[in-house]
């Protein structure tokens, strides 16, 4: 019989072989997984390098952070949902109506409609009304009034929901809705819920508001570049009135309050069949987070046409297989005929997006990219500056809007197509975070937003190639190093 001393002697001789075997298995398995399942070649090379340079630690890091478990879990939840047939889809836009609405000049956009349909799995719907709301001064009162008029349900998700003057107004309105017997569900990203201390979540729950955190994490709130976050901003009241865009719930967007950190932003009110697309995305995220499925007429009522806008919701996130938003941007740039205008706070296009912008400009399309002169994320500002030459050299025009920081996310093409929502032109929005946008076809809406764009351009500075090339050597080195991090910013 093997005594204890002999066992330890045997273990002392054997443990290096055991560690070597485990290390080889871990390295081999994680390397094969990265090669087979990682879509981005740069991410694959990076992970394989980490795995082989730090065999056990690198493999464990890959298992913890490199494997996308969200995709599998979200797909299984979608397979179980019982709300997949939306009542709004009886208002699918027919071909003849699309032609009448967009006119003969938009003929190149017709194949694009089919492209986005395949990507989003949502049909283009007619009969919608879209109202732009500038800053929190217009958006928050409209959202609060809708909550105060709610009769059956309120669903709300936000990346940031601060415990400040704006957050307290929403908490009070949601609490009043609960007191009236309205079913209220609030979903806040786990990181975004902690931008202020104390968090607003305990206050919401104390008012009887069912509140959950999306993707619970204990990452520090100072980690501004955290990924796999829900960046969506959606409010739906009684399943009939919806709001989405770029606005978080924070007082900085209410310029009338003279906040310490003011910012510009744009939000939108939706009425009509497309509101069901907003609700569907919220319900999927809610079910993903806490397992409760919201269904029935209170959440998904029959929706009648109320306006002239053709619209469709486009969800995007790491659980989607085709990279909906990035492919949508490339697709519309290939269809543009006369003019493309982009407003985004963060501009870090990958090679394919840069090339699509350049090709559009070389075809004679007027491409204007409007970025904020003052940016709240220094690394993104530096990395973006290092990349501007790639679009400037082919004829795109870049503008820096005057302070305060402009958080607006907007794209207008050929005076008829508009994209609005939460996604930025950076890898985090297009690959790593959960976003929601709406595409709209309507000349009147595009014209009204063109006026907003002209207001931004009135005090904007145009960036030139000479200006980019004339930066000092330390600034160019700083920006170049930041650019190397762009896939993760």
C-alpha positions as CSV (number, residue, x, y, z in Angstrom):
1,X,0.0,0.0,0.0
2,X,1.2,3.5,-0.9
3,X,2.0,5.5,2.2
4,X,1.6,9.3,2.5
5,X,5.3,10.0,2.1
6,X,5.6,7.9,-1.0
7,X,2.5,9.6,-2.4
8,X,4.0,13.0,-2.0
9,X,7.3,11.8,-3.6
10,X,5.3,10.5,-6.5
11,X,3.4,13.7,-6.8
12,X,6.6,15.7,-6.7
13,X,7.9,13.7,-9.7
14,X,4.6,13.7,-11.6
15,X,3.2,17.3,-11.1
16,X,5.4,18.9,-13.8
17,X,4.0,16.4,-16.4
18,X,0.5,17.1,-15.1
19,X,0.9,20.9,-15.5
20,X,2.4,20.4,-18.9
21,X,-0.4,18.2,-20.1
22,X,-3.1,20.6,-18.8
23,X,-1.2,23.5,-20.4
24,X,-1.0,21.8,-23.8
25,X,-4.7,20.9,-23.7
26,X,-5.8,24.4,-22.7
27,X,-3.6,26.1,-25.3
28,X,-4.6,23.7,-28.0
29,X,-8.3,23.9,-27.2
30,X,-8.5,27.7,-26.8
31,X,-6.4,28.3,-30.0
32,X,-8.7,26.0,-32.0
33,X,-11.8,27.8,-30.7
34,X,-10.3,31.2,-31.5
35,X,-9.4,30.2,-35.0
36,X,-12.8,28.6,-35.7
37,X,-15.1,31.1,-34.1
38,X,-13.5,34.5,-34.0
39,X,-14.8,36.6,-37.0
40,X,-12.2,39.5,-36.7
41,X,-8.8,38.3,-37.9
42,X,-7.0,41.0,-35.7
43,X,-8.9,39.8,-32.6
44,X,-8.0,36.2,-33.5
45,X,-4.3,37.0,-33.9
46,X,-4.3,38.9,-30.7
47,X,-5.9,36.2,-28.7
48,X,-3.7,33.4,-30.1
49,X,-0.7,35.6,-29.2
50,X,-1.9,36.0,-25.6
51,X,-2.7,32.2,-25.3
52,X,0.8,31.1,-26.6
53,X,2.8,33.7,-24.8
54,X,1.1,33.1,-21.4
55,X,-0.1,29.5,-21.9
56,X,-2.3,28.9,-18.8
57,X,-3.1,32.5,-17.9
58,X,-3.8,33.4,-21.5
59,X,-6.1,30.4,-22.0
60,X,-8.0,31.2,-18.9
61,X,-8.4,34.8,-19.9
62,X,-9.7,33.7,-23.3
63,X,-12.2,31.4,-21.7
64,X,-13.4,34.2,-19.4
65,X,-13.5,37.1,-21.9
66,X,-13.0,35.8,-25.4
67,X,-15.9,33.3,-25.7
68,X,-19.2,34.9,-26.7
69,X,-21.7,33.1,-24.5
70,X,-24.2,35.9,-25.0
71,X,-24.9,34.7,-28.6
72,X,-25.9,31.2,-27.6
73,X,-28.1,32.4,-24.6
74,X,-29.9,35.1,-26.7
75,X,-30.6,32.7,-29.5
76,X,-32.1,30.1,-27.1
77,X,-34.4,32.8,-25.6
78,X,-35.5,33.9,-29.1
79,X,-36.4,30.4,-29.9
80,X,-38.7,30.3,-26.8
81,X,-40.4,33.6,-27.3
82,X,-44.1,33.7,-28.1
83,X,-44.3,37.3,-29.3
84,X,-42.4,36.8,-32.6
85,X,-45.5,37.5,-34.8
86,X,-45.9,41.2,-34.2
87,X,-49.3,42.9,-34.8
88,X,-47.6,45.7,-36.6
89,X,-46.4,43.5,-39.5
90,X,-49.7,43.8,-41.3
91,X,-48.4,47.2,-42.3
92,X,-45.5,46.0,-44.3
93,X,-44.6,48.5,-47.0
94,X,-45.5,47.3,-50.5
95,X,-43.3,48.1,-53.5
96,X,-45.6,50.6,-55.1
97,X,-46.0,52.6,-51.9
98,X,-42.2,52.7,-51.5
99,X,-41.9,54.1,-55.0
100,X,-44.5,56.8,-54.4
101,X,-43.0,57.8,-51.1
102,X,-39.3,58.0,-52.1
103,X,-39.7,59.1,-55.7
104,X,-37.7,58.1,-58.8
105,X,-34.5,59.6,-57.5
106,X,-34.3,57.0,-54.8
107,X,-34.4,54.0,-57.3
108,X,-30.9,52.9,-56.1
109,X,-32.3,52.5,-52.5
110,X,-34.8,49.8,-53.5
111,X,-32.3,46.9,-53.3
112,X,-31.1,48.4,-50.1
113,X,-34.5,47.8,-48.5
114,X,-34.2,44.1,-49.1
115,X,-30.6,44.1,-47.7
116,X,-31.7,45.6,-44.4
117,X,-34.7,43.3,-44.3
118,X,-32.3,40.3,-44.4
119,X,-30.0,41.8,-41.8
120,X,-32.6,43.0,-39.2
121,X,-35.3,40.3,-39.8
122,X,-37.8,43.2,-39.6
123,X,-40.0,44.4,-42.5
124,X,-40.2,48.0,-43.5
125,X,-43.4,49.4,-42.1
126,X,-45.6,52.3,-43.4
127,X,-47.8,54.7,-41.5
128,X,-45.4,56.1,-38.9
129,X,-44.9,59.6,-37.4
130,X,-41.4,60.6,-36.3
131,X,-40.8,63.8,-34.3
132,X,-37.3,65.0,-33.6
133,X,-36.7,66.2,-30.1
134,X,-33.6,68.4,-29.5
135,X,-31.7,67.9,-26.3
136,X,-33.3,66.9,-23.0
137,X,-35.1,70.2,-22.9
138,X,-37.5,68.9,-25.6
139,X,-37.2,65.2,-25.2
140,X,-37.5,64.8,-21.4
141,X,-40.8,66.7,-21.0
142,X,-42.3,64.7,-23.9
143,X,-41.2,61.4,-22.4
144,X,-42.4,62.4,-18.9
145,X,-45.8,63.4,-20.3
146,X,-46.1,60.1,-22.1
147,X,-45.3,58.2,-18.8
148,X,-47.9,60.3,-16.9
149,X,-50.5,59.4,-19.5
150,X,-49.7,55.6,-19.5
151,X,-52.7,53.4,-18.9
152,X,-51.4,49.9,-19.0
153,X,-47.6,49.4,-19.6
154,X,-44.3,51.3,-19.6
155,X,-41.0,49.7,-20.7
156,X,-37.8,51.7,-20.5
157,X,-34.1,50.9,-21.0
158,X,-31.1,53.2,-20.9
159,X,-27.4,52.8,-20.8
160,X,-27.0,55.6,-18.2
161,X,-29.8,56.5,-15.7
162,X,-28.2,59.0,-13.3
163,X,-29.4,59.8,-9.8
164,X,-29.5,63.5,-10.6
165,X,-32.2,66.1,-11.3
166,X,-33.2,64.4,-14.5
167,X,-33.1,60.9,-13.1
168,X,-35.3,61.9,-10.1
169,X,-37.9,63.4,-12.4
170,X,-38.2,60.1,-14.3
171,X,-38.2,58.1,-11.1
172,X,-41.1,60.2,-9.8
173,X,-43.1,59.8,-13.0
174,X,-42.5,56.1,-13.1
175,X,-43.5,55.8,-9.5
176,X,-46.8,57.6,-10.2
177,X,-47.5,55.2,-13.0
178,X,-47.0,52.2,-10.7
179,X,-49.4,53.9,-8.2
180,X,-52.0,54.0,-11.0
181,X,-51.7,50.3,-11.6
182,X,-49.5,50.6,-14.7
183,X,-47.1,47.7,-15.3
184,X,-43.6,49.3,-15.4
185,X,-40.3,47.6,-16.3
186,X,-37.0,49.5,-16.3
187,X,-33.7,48.0,-17.6
188,X,-30.5,49.8,-16.9
189,X,-27.0,48.7,-18.0
190,X,-25.0,47.5,-15.0
191,X,-22.1,49.9,-15.7
192,X,-24.3,52.8,-16.7
193,X,-26.4,52.5,-13.5
194,X,-23.3,53.4,-11.4
195,X,-22.2,56.6,-13.1
196,X,-23.6,58.5,-10.1
197,X,-23.4,57.5,-6.4
198,X,-25.6,56.4,-4.9
199,X,-27.1,54.5,-7.9
200,X,-30.7,55.3,-8.9
201,X,-31.7,51.6,-8.8
202,X,-32.5,51.4,-5.1
203,X,-34.7,54.5,-5.3
204,X,-36.6,53.1,-8.3
205,X,-37.2,49.8,-6.5
206,X,-38.3,51.6,-3.3
207,X,-41.0,53.2,-5.5
208,X,-42.3,49.8,-6.5
209,X,-40.7,50.0,-10.0
210,X,-39.5,46.6,-11.3
211,X,-35.9,47.4,-12.2
212,X,-33.1,45.2,-13.4
213,X,-29.5,45.7,-14.3
214,X,-28.4,44.4,-17.8
215,X,-25.3,42.1,-17.7
216,X,-24.5,42.5,-14.0
217,X,-20.8,43.3,-13.5
218,X,-18.5,44.6,-10.9
219,X,-16.2,46.5,-13.2
220,X,-15.4,49.9,-11.9
221,X,-17.6,52.7,-13.3
222,X,-14.4,54.6,-14.3
223,X,-13.8,51.9,-16.9
224,X,-15.2,54.0,-19.8
225,X,-14.2,51.5,-22.4
226,X,-16.0,48.5,-21.1
227,X,-17.7,46.3,-23.7
228,X,-20.7,44.0,-24.0
229,X,-22.9,46.7,-22.6
230,X,-26.5,47.6,-23.5
231,X,-26.1,51.0,-25.1
232,X,-29.8,51.1,-26.2
233,X,-32.1,53.9,-25.1
234,X,-35.8,52.9,-25.5
235,X,-39.0,54.1,-23.9
236,X,-42.4,52.6,-24.9
237,X,-45.7,53.6,-23.4
238,X,-48.8,51.4,-23.7
239,X,-47.0,49.7,-26.7
240,X,-48.2,52.7,-28.8
241,X,-45.8,55.6,-28.3
242,X,-42.0,55.0,-28.5
243,X,-38.9,57.1,-27.9
244,X,-35.3,56.3,-29.0
245,X,-32.1,58.0,-30.0
246,X,-29.0,59.1,-28.3
247,X,-30.2,60.5,-25.0
248,X,-29.3,58.9,-21.7
249,X,-31.2,59.9,-18.6
250,X,-28.9,62.6,-17.1
251,X,-29.2,66.3,-16.5
252,X,-26.3,67.2,-18.7
253,X,-28.7,67.1,-21.7
254,X,-31.0,69.7,-20.1
255,X,-29.2,72.9,-21.1
256,X,-31.9,75.0,-19.4
257,X,-30.7,73.6,-16.0
258,X,-27.1,75.0,-16.7
259,X,-25.5,71.6,-15.8
260,X,-21.8,71.3,-15.0
261,X,-21.2,69.1,-18.0
262,X,-23.6,70.2,-20.8
263,X,-24.0,68.3,-24.0
264,X,-26.0,68.4,-27.2
265,X,-28.1,65.4,-28.2
266,X,-31.1,64.4,-30.3
267,X,-33.9,62.0,-29.5
268,X,-37.1,61.0,-31.4
269,X,-40.7,60.2,-30.7
270,X,-42.3,57.4,-32.7
271,X,-46.0,56.7,-33.3
272,X,-47.4,54.0,-35.6
273,X,-46.5,50.4,-36.4
274,X,-42.7,50.7,-36.0
275,X,-43.2,51.2,-32.2
276,X,-43.6,47.4,-32.1
277,X,-40.0,47.0,-33.2
278,X,-38.9,49.1,-30.2
279,X,-41.0,47.0,-27.9
280,X,-39.7,43.8,-29.3
281,X,-36.1,44.7,-28.7
282,X,-36.9,45.8,-25.1
283,X,-38.7,42.5,-24.4
284,X,-35.9,40.4,-25.7
285,X,-33.4,42.3,-23.5
286,X,-35.7,42.0,-20.5
287,X,-36.2,38.3,-21.0
288,X,-32.5,37.8,-21.5
289,X,-31.8,39.6,-18.2
290,X,-34.4,38.2,-15.8
291,X,-36.3,35.4,-17.7
292,X,-39.7,37.1,-17.6
293,X,-41.5,37.2,-21.0
294,X,-43.7,40.1,-21.6
295,X,-46.6,39.4,-24.0
296,X,-50.2,40.3,-24.7
297,X,-52.1,43.3,-25.9
298,X,-50.8,45.5,-23.1
299,X,-47.3,45.2,-24.4
300,X,-48.1,44.6,-28.1
301,X,-51.4,46.2,-29.1
302,X,-52.7,46.5,-32.6
303,X,-51.1,49.6,-34.1
304,X,-52.8,51.7,-36.8
305,X,-51.0,54.0,-39.3
306,X,-50.8,57.6,-38.1
307,X,-48.2,59.2,-40.4
308,X,-46.3,59.0,-43.7
309,X,-42.9,57.8,-42.6
310,X,-41.6,54.4,-43.7
311,X,-39.6,53.0,-40.8
312,X,-37.9,49.9,-39.5
313,X,-36.0,49.0,-36.3
314,X,-32.4,47.6,-36.6
315,X,-31.0,45.9,-33.5
316,X,-27.3,45.3,-33.4
317,X,-25.1,43.5,-30.9
318,X,-22.6,40.7,-30.2
319,X,-25.5,38.2,-30.2
320,X,-26.3,39.0,-33.9
321,X,-24.6,36.9,-36.5
322,X,-24.3,39.3,-39.4
323,X,-23.1,42.6,-38.0
324,X,-26.3,44.4,-38.9
325,X,-25.3,48.0,-38.4
326,X,-21.9,47.9,-40.0
327,X,-23.3,46.1,-43.1
328,X,-26.2,48.6,-43.2
329,X,-23.7,51.5,-43.3
330,X,-21.7,50.0,-46.0
331,X,-24.8,49.1,-48.0
332,X,-26.3,52.6,-47.9
333,X,-23.0,54.2,-48.8
334,X,-22.8,52.1,-51.9
335,X,-26.4,53.2,-52.9
336,X,-26.0,57.0,-52.1
337,X,-26.2,59.2,-55.2
338,X,-25.9,62.8,-54.2
339,X,-25.2,63.5,-50.5
340,X,-24.3,61.8,-47.2
341,X,-24.1,63.6,-43.9
342,X,-23.0,61.9,-40.7
343,X,-23.1,63.2,-37.1
344,X,-21.4,61.0,-34.6
345,X,-19.5,61.7,-31.3
346,X,-17.0,58.8,-31.9
347,X,-15.6,58.2,-35.3
348,X,-13.3,55.1,-35.6
349,X,-14.3,53.4,-38.9
350,X,-12.6,50.2,-39.8
351,X,-10.9,49.7,-43.2
352,X,-14.2,48.6,-44.9
353,X,-16.2,51.6,-43.7
354,X,-13.4,54.0,-44.6
355,X,-13.2,52.5,-48.1
356,X,-17.0,52.8,-48.5
357,X,-16.9,56.5,-47.5
358,X,-14.0,57.1,-49.9
359,X,-15.7,55.2,-52.8
360,X,-18.9,57.3,-52.3
361,X,-16.8,60.5,-52.4
362,X,-14.9,59.4,-55.5
363,X,-18.3,58.7,-57.2
364,X,-19.2,62.4,-56.7
365,X,-21.3,62.0,-53.6
366,X,-20.9,64.9,-51.1
367,X,-19.8,63.3,-47.9
368,X,-19.8,65.4,-44.8
369,X,-18.7,64.0,-41.4
370,X,-19.5,66.2,-38.4
371,X,-17.6,65.4,-35.1
372,X,-17.5,67.2,-31.8
373,X,-14.5,69.5,-31.3
374,X,-14.7,68.8,-27.5
375,X,-14.8,65.1,-26.8
376,X,-15.5,63.3,-23.4
377,X,-13.2,60.4,-24.2
378,X,-9.6,61.6,-24.9
379,X,-8.4,58.2,-26.3
380,X,-11.2,58.2,-28.8
381,X,-10.5,61.8,-29.8
382,X,-6.8,61.0,-30.4
383,X,-7.4,57.8,-32.2
384,X,-10.0,59.4,-34.4
385,X,-7.7,62.3,-35.3
386,X,-5.0,59.8,-36.4
387,X,-7.4,58.2,-38.8
388,X,-8.9,61.3,-40.5
389,X,-6.4,61.4,-43.3
390,X,-7.8,58.2,-44.6
391,X,-11.1,59.9,-45.5
392,X,-9.8,63.4,-46.2
393,X,-7.5,62.3,-48.9
394,X,-10.3,61.0,-51.1
395,X,-12.6,63.9,-50.9
396,X,-14.7,63.5,-47.7
397,X,-15.1,66.6,-45.7
398,X,-14.7,66.6,-41.9
399,X,-16.1,69.2,-39.6
400,X,-15.6,69.9,-35.8
401,X,-18.7,71.3,-34.2
402,X,-18.3,73.9,-31.5
403,X,-18.7,73.0,-27.8
404,X,-20.5,71.8,-25.8
405,X,-19.9,68.1,-26.6
406,X,-22.3,66.8,-29.3
407,X,-23.6,63.3,-28.5
408,X,-25.9,63.2,-31.5
409,X,-25.9,60.0,-33.7
410,X,-27.5,60.7,-37.1
411,X,-27.1,59.9,-40.8
412,X,-29.0,61.4,-43.7
413,X,-28.6,60.2,-47.3
414,X,-29.9,61.8,-50.5
415,X,-32.5,63.8,-48.7
416,X,-34.8,60.8,-48.1
417,X,-33.1,58.2,-45.9
418,X,-32.4,58.8,-42.2
419,X,-30.7,56.6,-39.7
420,X,-31.1,57.5,-36.0
421,X,-30.5,55.7,-32.7
422,X,-27.8,54.8,-30.3
423,X,-24.9,53.4,-32.4
424,X,-21.7,55.3,-33.0
425,X,-19.1,54.9,-35.8
426,X,-16.7,52.8,-33.6
427,X,-15.9,49.1,-33.0
428,X,-17.7,49.1,-29.6
429,X,-21.0,50.1,-31.1
430,X,-20.6,48.0,-34.3
431,X,-19.2,44.8,-32.8
432,X,-19.1,44.8,-29.0
433,X,-22.2,46.5,-27.5
434,X,-25.9,46.2,-27.9
435,X,-27.4,49.0,-30.0
436,X,-30.7,49.9,-31.5
437,X,-31.3,52.2,-34.5
438,X,-34.3,53.0,-36.8
439,X,-34.1,53.7,-40.5
440,X,-36.6,56.1,-41.9
441,X,-37.6,57.0,-45.5
442,X,-39.2,60.4,-45.7
443,X,-38.3,63.6,-47.5
444,X,-39.9,65.9,-44.9
445,X,-38.1,64.2,-42.0
446,X,-34.8,64.4,-43.8
447,X,-35.3,68.1,-44.6
448,X,-36.1,68.9,-41.0
449,X,-32.9,67.1,-39.9
450,X,-30.9,68.9,-42.6
451,X,-31.9,72.2,-40.8
452,X,-30.4,70.8,-37.6
453,X,-27.3,69.8,-39.4
454,X,-26.9,73.3,-40.8
455,X,-27.1,74.7,-37.3
456,X,-24.2,72.5,-36.3
457,X,-22.2,73.5,-39.3
458,X,-22.8,77.2,-38.8
459,X,-20.2,77.3,-36.0
460,X,-18.1,74.3,-37.1
461,X,-14.5,74.3,-38.1
462,X,-13.5,72.3,-41.3
463,X,-10.5,70.0,-40.8
464,X,-8.0,70.1,-43.7
465,X,-5.3,67.6,-44.7
466,X,-2.7,70.3,-44.0
467,X,-4.0,70.7,-40.5
468,X,-3.7,66.9,-39.9
469,X,-0.2,66.7,-41.4
470,X,0.9,69.8,-39.4
471,X,0.5,68.3,-36.0
472,X,3.6,68.2,-33.8
473,X,5.6,65.0,-33.6
474,X,4.5,64.3,-30.0
475,X,0.8,64.8,-30.9
476,X,1.2,62.5,-33.9
477,X,2.9,59.8,-31.8
478,X,0.2,60.1,-29.1
479,X,-2.6,59.9,-31.7
480,X,-0.9,57.0,-33.5
481,X,-0.5,54.9,-30.4
482,X,-4.2,55.6,-29.5
483,X,-5.1,54.4,-33.0
484,X,-3.6,51.0,-32.3
485,X,-6.3,50.6,-29.6
486,X,-9.1,51.5,-32.0
487,X,-10.5,47.9,-32.3
488,X,-11.2,48.0,-28.6
489,X,-12.4,51.6,-28.1
